[in-house]
């Protein structure tokens, strides 16, 4: 029979012992579970380039932060900067509400944020790589 370990002091204890002979800690009998051979894990399927350690995926499209910022400031009212960055759904929403003037104001603010943000934050937030 295999020896057990005392949960208190870690000393080797006989499997039939009810308490540790060194520290007196009561030993609860443990029932050994049968060991089964673990089935091999399926290999992960290759899904294209994986993100690097900095969170930037090499499969993201290459875009320019300057161009996105200028488009947002000048043509942000109709969502051109969103189409440029590949966010077509939001670009359509900008087009639908362009008559209100709200997308123009938001686009101007987004353009300033694009131009003032650091390169890494811009890339991760918009899922693009810089030129």
Secondary structure, 3 states (H helix, E strand, C coil): CCCEECCCCCCEECCCCCECCCCCCECCCCCCCCCCCCCCCCCCCCCCCCECCCCCECCCCEECHHHHHHHHHHHHHHCHHHHHCCCHHHHHHHHHCHHHCHHHHHHHHHHHHHHHCCHHHHHHHHCCEEC
